[in-house]
């Protein structure tokens, strides 16, 4: 969704990332996944110079938008995992040479595995294993992965090797 940057920490990170991309000279189009947004947040993005031209009423789903306009873009910066998993095959179909960056603000399978271990729950372990398969599969299909910490970078590199370059935000 359009970042609610004054309410949610992850949204503030996204907002600042968009601001930096514009400041670095990129033309940035933000395509939200799903529901409409409060106009005040859309205006904040527009003030940064972010293009926000997607509307479900006009373009259909996010997938429909990418099917129609994906060939126009040089790169896609995707988050969260659900959206990335949905869009990567579509992007590869409509723009096979475009660069795809996946920003994993959270390694979902690690969080799920920790919960399963804490609760000693076999069903949660099975679910975490499925999430791991999906998440690592997604990471292998993108051109670059961005994670939050060097520890996550080391962990993912150990899991998938060097086939997918990984960068981390450092504090």
N, C-alpha and C positions, 0 to 999 in steps of 0.2 A: 504494500500500500504506500501511498504518499507518506513520507516520514512525518510523524508527530514529534518533531525534534525537541519540543519543550516539555515532553511528557515521558518519553521512553528512551533509555540510554542507548539501546541498539539503533533506534531511529536517529538519534543525534549523531552517531557514528556514520550512518548512511548519508545524512544531510551534509556533514563535513566532508565526506568523501566526494560527494557530488560537487560541492563548492571547490574543492581542490582540483578536480578534473577540469572544471570550467576555467579556473585560474591558470592551469597549465596549458590552456589553449585548445582543449578538446571541445568539439560540439557534442553536447550531452543531451540525449533524449531519455527521459524517464518513463518507463512503461510499467505501471503497477500491476500486480497480480490480484485481480478480483475487484472488490467492491469500490463504489464511488468514495470520494474523499471530501473532507471539509475544504471549502474554497480557500480559507486562510492559509492552509498548508500548501496548497497549489500555488498561491500567490508568492509565498516565501521561496519556492523553487524557481518560479519565473523571475523573481528579482535577482536570483543568482545568475540567471542566464540559461537555466535548464529548460529545455523544450518539453512540454507536457501536452501532447496533442492526442493522446489516447482517450477514448471514451467507449465504454461497453456498448452503449446505444448505437454508436456509429460504426465501431470496428468489430464488435463481437467479443470473443474471449481474447486473452493475451496470446494464445496460440494462433488464433485467426489473424491477429495483428501481425505477428511475426511471419506467418505464411505469406501475407500480402506485402509487407514492407521490409522483411528481414534482409533481402538482397541489397538494400540501400546502405547497410551499415558495415563499417570496417572491423568492428569489434563489439562483443557483448560482454558486459560485466554482470554476472548473475548471482543473486542470493534471494531467498534461502534455498535449501536443498530441494524442497518440493517443486518450486518453480524451475530450478535448474534442471532437475530430472525430467520435467515435462517439456522444457524448451530445447534442450540440447539436440535431441533427434530431429526436431523441426528445423532448427538453425542449420544443422549439418545437411539437411535436405535442400533448403532454399538458398543457402550460401555456404557451400562446402569448404571454402578457403578462408572464411572469416575467423578471426581469433576469438576464442571463448575463454573468459576468465571466470572461475567460480570462486566466490568469497565464502568460505566456510567459517562463519562467525562462531560456530559451535560444531564440534565433531559429534554428531548425534549418536553414533553407535557407541562412542566412548562413554557418554553420559548414560545411555541406556544400560550398558554393561555394568557400570558402577552401581546403578540402582538395583540391577538383578543380583549382583554380588552382595550388596548390603541386605537385601531382603531374602537372599537365598531362595530365589524363585526361578524354577525351571522354565516356566512359560515366558518370563521376562528375558531369560537368557536366550531362548529361541528367537524371540522378537529382536533382541539386540544383534544376534548373529545375522538375521535377515537384513536388518538396517545396515550392518557393516558391509554385507555383500552389495547392497544397492549403492551405498555411499562411495565405497572404493571403486565400484564400477563406473559411477559418475565421474569420479576424480580421474580415472584412466581415460575418459572420453573428452576431457577438456584440454585446452592448450596450456593453461596455467592455473594454479591454485593459490589462493591467498588465505592464510590462517592468522590467528591472533598472536601466537607466541612461537618462539624458537623451539620450545619443547614440543608443540604440536607439529611444527615443521619436521623435526627429527623423527617423531613418531610416524607421520605419514610417509616420509621418505623411506623409512624402514619397511613399511607395509607395501608401497607401490614401486619402490626403486626410484630411479631418476628419469623415468619415461615422461612424467608430468613435472615440469618445474614448479617449485613451491617457494613462495615468499611469505614472510611474516611481518606483522607490525611489531615493532620493538618499543618497549617503554624505557 
